[in-house]
């Protein structure tokens, strides 16, 4: 439809750089009802006008896209992924970005990666040398010793905290990412230095810090609900003591696993609605945003055999070496698992989903993120799964969509230029065949994607998928 129906004005008239999306239904993500029969004018990467089709004058020579029966939404944002975890120097460009674009993702927040690769990649996109999403990044993690992941800067004391934050700010990071192994002293030193530098910090709540303390320290967003189920326990202090208790003798693998399962069971058994309400009120008051990455919890933290992840057909777009590692990881997670443990995983996931729904109702703002490319979290496609999981958690389709459009723009401080469909904003848009407010799965019915005003029609998107599949086979 798009490739063939961009109708040009008579060839004798001068060509215009304007593209008109005519007779489309606009879902602007402000919360207003869908507006039918609208015309949207795009020029030089911006929305220059929009309104009822009979009131918008289309310039002579403009390209016209007849979008009757289609639905226009802002470009989507994945607020938790790792571009350079895709295998550099080519993985982010040939594996990751094409899958993001074909799924309507026009902005991303990179939550930990190599600056030597991220900086040039962002420059290529910003300078128009490569089509890709707008990228916001943290660079390396700040973590304890030993760090959980690479790339990391190990922070053991207050001086290292200050030096590392100063260095990263000078290198142009958008925020600081904190990780789970940080000591209390290092974490609070990072928080203080971030305040001094006027830079935000986000990430995990370190294991030795409570979620309540993280909120008071000024952590801007919390990922994966880290330490939050523990914070909702009526016995949080005892759970923390048991978490770090050192046994007199080294435990066997079986003993360690039994201890961990007992701890998880106690956390669920002592879940307190009163503590949960207090945590939600703390987050709302301190304006702590949440990126629950429910798909990561479902597919990686609490996997079940019902998902049949190894047979996900979208794995064909993932480099073979990644799929091999994913299979090994999955086999290990499924090995010698009792029915009781699967039941515990399911209960943990259901409790997490319920907590996210309570947060939304309690005024805590939610961000949609995936942690791509963690095992069986296929870039791009996984964001649509995350939206469906947010709806399962209790969000309306509109609220889920706002978690991937308006909310990210507000969080990033760019609501004046993105996140909703309005005149003056970036022309990062997605054209859908069906109404996503009727069924959140309709976000997958993508007819076209506008990236900085440039249209990728269905044929172009299919070509990107074909290229990704070829790259995956070869790598």
N, C-alpha and C positions, 0 to 999 in steps of 0.2 A: 504493500500500500504506500509506504513512505517513499521507497525508491522510485516508484513510477508516478506518483501523484503530486510531486512538487511542480506545480504548473507554472511555467514561465510566462511573463507578459509577452505581448507581440514583439518580435525580434527587432522591429524598427525603433522601439522605445529604449531609452537608456536603462541598463541594468541597475538594480538597487542592491545594497548589501543586506537589506532587511529580509528576514524570514518570518512569515506569518503562519501561526498554527491556528487554523480556522475551525470554528464550530466544535470546539473541544469542551469537555466538562472538566473544570479546574477544581481540584481539592487542594486548597492553599496551605493547609496544616495550621492555620490559626485557630481552628475550632469552628469556623463558620461552615454552614452547610455547603455541599458541593454546588458549584455554580455552573449550570449547563449553558450550552451554546455561546461559549466565550471565544474571543480571538486574542491571541497573545503575540505581540510583536517582539522580535529579537534582533539586535544589531550590536556588532562588536562585543559579543560575549555577554551582553546585558539584556534584561527584559526592559524594553523601553515603553511599553504600554500594554494594557490588557483591560478587557471589559466585554460587555455584551457584543455579539458579532455585528449587530445592526448599528452599533454606536462607534465602532473602531474603524477609522479610515486606513486602508491598506495602501501604502505608497505605490505609485506606478513603478513597474519593473521588479517589484518584490517577488520572492519565491513564496508560493502559497502551498501549505500542506493542509489538505482537507482531512480533519481528524474527527469527523462525525462518528459518534459511538465510542470514542476513546476517552481516556481519563488521564489528566496531567497532574503529576505530583512533583515535589522538589526531589532533586537527586538525593540518594540515600547515603548515609554515613555509617561506616563500621568503626566504632570507637574503641576497639581493642583488637589489634593484630600486630604481626611481626613480619614486616616486608623482607628484611634481610635474613630471616630464618628460612627463606625459600631456596637457598643455595646460590651464593654469589660467585662471579659477577653477573650471571645471566638470569638467575632464577626469578628475581623480583620483576624483571622486565618481560620475560617470555613465559613465565608461569603465573605469577601472581596478578600483575596488572590487567592482563586480558580478561581473566576470570572476574575481577572486580568490575570492570567496565561492562561486560556482558550482563551483569546482574544489577546494573543501574547504580553502582556505588561511585560517587563522585567526590567523596571526602573520606579520609581515614586518619585515625590517631594511632601512630606507631608506638607501641608500649614497651619498647626495648629493642635496640638494634645497633648496628655498626655505623657510626657517623661517616666513616670513609666511603660508605656506599650510599647512605641515605641522603647526604648533602648533594652529591652530584645528581642523584635520581630526581630529587625535588627541583634542582636547577634545570634539568632537561625539560621537565614538565612545565615549569613556570615560564621558561623561555620559548615554549612552543615547539621544541625539538622532538617531543614525544607526547602522545596523548595519554593522559592519566589523571587520577584523582588529585585533589588538593591534599597535601601531606603535612601533618603536624607530628613532631617527634620529640622523644625524650633522650635518645642516644642510649648509652650504657646504663644498666641498672646500678643503683647503690644498694649494696648488700653486705652481709656479714661474712665471716670466714669459717668454713668455705662457702662461697656463693652458690645459690641454687642453679643459676643459669649463666651463660655467657652471651654477650659481653657484659662484664660487671666491673665496677670499681669497688674494692673492698674498703669498708669504713669501720675502723676499730675504735676510733676516738673522736673527740670534738674537733681537733685540728684537721684530721682527714676529712671530716664532714664539711667543714668550711672550705677547704681547698678544692674538694671535688665539685661542690656546687658552684663555686666561683668559676672554675675551669669550664664546666659545661655551659654556664650562662654565656661566657665569652665566645664559645663555639656556636652559639645561636640556637640552643635547644628551646623548645616551646614550653617545657615543663620538666620537672624532675620525677623520676620513677623510683619508688622505694620497694624493697623486697622483704621476704619473710624472715631472713636470718639475721637481720640487724639487731644489735643490742638496744636496750632502752636508751642508754646514754647517746649512742650514735643517732638513733632515730630522732630524738628530741633536739639534738644539735642540728640535724638536717632541717628540721622544721623551723628552727630559729633562723638559720642562715637563709632559707627560702624567704622568710618574712623580710629579712634585711635586704635581700636582692630583689624583692618584689616579683618573685617567680612562684608559681604554684607547684605543689607536689601531689602526686597521685600514685596509686598502686596497691600493693598488698598491705594489710595491717600486719606488722611483724608479729611473730608468734609470742613474743614476750611483752607485747603491748595490747591493751584491750581496745575494742572498737570504740568504746566511750572516750578513752584517752586520745585515740586518733582523731576523733571529731573535734575535741577541744584543742588539739595541737594544730588544727587548720588543714588537715588532709582534704584535698578538694574532691577526690573521687576514690571510692573503694572498689576493687575489682574482685570478681568471683565470690562475693560475700565472705571474703576471708575473715576468719575469727568471729563471724556474726552469729552463727548458730551457737557457738560457745558463749557469746555475749548474751544470748537469750535464755541461757540456763539459769535456773534458780540457785545453782551451785557452781558458778563460774570460777570462783577462787579455788575451789577444790579441784576442778578440772584442770586449771593451770598448774596446780601443784603436781598433779599426777602426770601431766604432759611432760614436765621437766624433771621428774623424779629419776634419780640415777640408781639403778639396781646394784646391790652388793656384788652380784655375780653376773657375768655376761649371759644374756638370755639366748636361747636357741631361736631359730627362725620361727618355729611354731609358737614358741612362747611370746615372742615379740608381736606376732600377728594376733594372737589371742588377746594380748594386752591392748592393742590398738582397737580391736573390735569392741572390747568391753568399754573402752573410753568413748567410742562413737555411740554405743548403745546408751551409755549414761547421759551423754549430751542430749540425745533425743528424749530419753525418759524424763529428764529434768527441764525440758523446754517449758518456759513460762510465758504465757500470754502477757502477763504484767510486765515482765522484763522486756519482751519484744516491743510492747507499746512504749516503754521508756526509751528504748534504743531508737525507735522511729522518731519520737519526739526530739531526741537529741540531734539526730541527723537533720531533721527538718529545721530546727532552730539554728544549727551551725552551717546549714546549707551544704551538707555533704552529699554529693551525687553518688549514684550506684550504677555500676556496670556489671550486672550479675553473670553475664556469659553463661546463660542457662544451657546452651548447647554443649559447652565444655563440661559442665557438671554432668549432663546426661550421657555424653559420648565417652568421656575420659575419666572423670572422677567416680561416677557411679554407673558404669556400663552394665548392661544386661544382655543376655544372648538373644532376646527378642528383637533387638535392633538389627541383627545380622549385618553389622557394619562392614565386614570384609567383602561383602557382595554389593556394596554401594556402586551403582553404575557410573557415578560421577568420578570415581577413582581413575577413569581413563584420562582425565585431564590433569592428573597429578603425576609428576615424574616417578618412574618405576622405582628408583632408590628410596623415595619417600614412602611409597606404598609398601615396600618390603619392610621398612622399619615399623610402619604402622601395624602391619600384620603381626610382627613379632611382639610388639607392645600389647596388642589385643589378646594374643594367645596367652601371654603371661598373666594378664588381668583375669582371664577366664579359667586359668589353671587351678584345679583342686578347690573350686569355690563351692561352698555348701549352700543349700537352699536358705539357711538362716542368714548367711552373708548377703545373698542376693536380695532377700527381704529387707535387710538393713540398708542396702544401697537404695532400694526403691523408696523406703521411708525417708531417707535423707534427701532424696531428690524432691519428693512431695512436700516435705517441710520447707525446703528452699523455695519452691514455687509459691507456696502459700505466703511465705515471708515477703517475697517480692510483690505479690498482690496487695498485701497489707501496707507495704511502703508506698505504693502508688496511691492507695486510698488515704494514707496519712500525710500526703503532701511531700514525700521524698521524690526527687526527680530522678528518672531512670534514663540511662543511656544504653542503646543497643550495641553490643560488641560480641565478638565470637572467639577470639584468641586463635584465629587462623595463623599459620597452618599447623595447629596441634593435630594429633592423630585423629583421622576421620572427621576433620573439620575443614571441608574443602572451601578454599577462598571464594568469596562471592556468594555462592549458593547457600553457604551456612548462615548468612545474615537473614535470609528469608526464613530459614528454620528457626532462628532466634526470635524473629517477629511472631511466628506461630506459637512458640513456647511462652512468650510474654502474654499472648492472648490466653493461653492455657492457664497462666498464673493468675489471671483475673483482669488484665488490662483490656479495654475495648480495642477494636482494630485501629481506631483513630489514635488512642493513647500509645499503642505499640508503634504506629507509624511516626508519631511525634518523637518517640525515643530514637528514631533513626533519621530525623529531619530537623525539626525545630529545636528540640532539646540540645543536640550536639552544637548547633550554631550558637545557641545561647551560652552553653558551657564554654565554648571556645572564644566567646567575645566577638562573634562575627554575625550576630543576628541582623545587623544592618545590611549585610550583603548576601546572606544565604539562609537556608533553612525553611523559607516559605516562598510561595509564588506571589511576587509583587513587583510592581514597576520599580526599576532602579537596582534590582538584585541580580546576582550572577545567574546567567542562563544555564544552570546545572539542573536538568529536569529529566523525568522519566515518563514516557508515554505508555500507558497500559491498555490492554484490550478489554479489561473488565474492572469493575469497581472494587477496590481493595477494602472499602468500608463494609461491603456486603460479606466478604470472605477474605481474610488476611492472606490466604494462599494466592489470591489474584495478583499480588505483587510480583509473582513469578511470570505473569503473562505479559512480558515486555515486548512492545512493538518498536520502540526506539529509545535511545539515550542521547541527551544533549549534554555535551561536555564543553564548558566555556563557550556555549553558543553553537558549537559544531555538532551536527547531527550524525550519529551512528545509527543507520537504519537496520532493519532486521537482517538484511543480507550482510551488512558489515559486521554485525554482532555474531552471526553464524560463522563468518570467515575467521573471526577472532577465536571462536571455539575450535574450529578445525586446526588453526595454527597451534593452539594450546595442546591439542591431542597429539599432533605430530611432535611437538617438543617433549611431551611426556614420554612418548615411546622411545625417543632417542636419548633420554636422560634418566 
